[in-house]
Amino acid sequence: MREAHFLALCAAFFGVSGAACAEVNPGVFGDYTPEYYPKTFATWGEDGVRRIMELERAAAASVDSSPRCDEVALVGWSEQRSTPPESPVVFVDCENGERFYVSEGDISRQPISQSQLLIPKDQAIASCQNAVRGAVKFPASVVFSALGVAVWSNKTTGNTVAEMEFRAQDELGSLLPYKASCYFAPGVPRRVEIVEL
């Protein structure tokens, strides 16, 4: 009964046959029961949990049709990105490491993976340098190390970290060594940490 409901919902959302929706392995979905998810049922209620489960299946079918996803590996509810009881959000992970977050409002659109939201390396460096200049007492004194720069990204989460060493003048006029770490995540303001070396 539940499978037939999912196929009908999926077909209605995407205008495809139930067979196209059935291509996602049913083993990638969790089974929400009040016994194992008492907080979820208390927060979302039975109808809310049903909406989460329907969204998971519709999102999996949508992501499965994306060329960025080789095969759906795991589907789950994103507690951090959801707002009970109005806005459930689910994630869909693919075997190739791509992750998609999907809300009910996103379901009719082409899914966007977290890797598509990555900040480009040169933009991460420039943004981090601007943040450093804005954080020190004497911005004109900042000298960045050409060799002390590293940027890496995680395509699954869409997060990027830029680290750079620099020197900046203190109140006494001495140039002191520092290291800045700038954290970029999709939809979240940049976070900067500066430590003296």
Secondary structure, 3 states (H helix, E strand, C coil): CHHHHHHHHHHHHHCCCHHHHCCCCHHHCCCCCCCCCHHHHHHHHHHHHHHHHHHHHHHHHHHHCCCCCCCEEEEEECCCCCECCCECEEEEEECCCCEEEEECCCCCCCCCEHHHHCCCHHHHHHHHHHHHHHHCCCHHHCEEEEEEEEEEEECCCCEEEEEEEEEEECCCCCEEEEEEEEEEECCEEEEEEEEEC
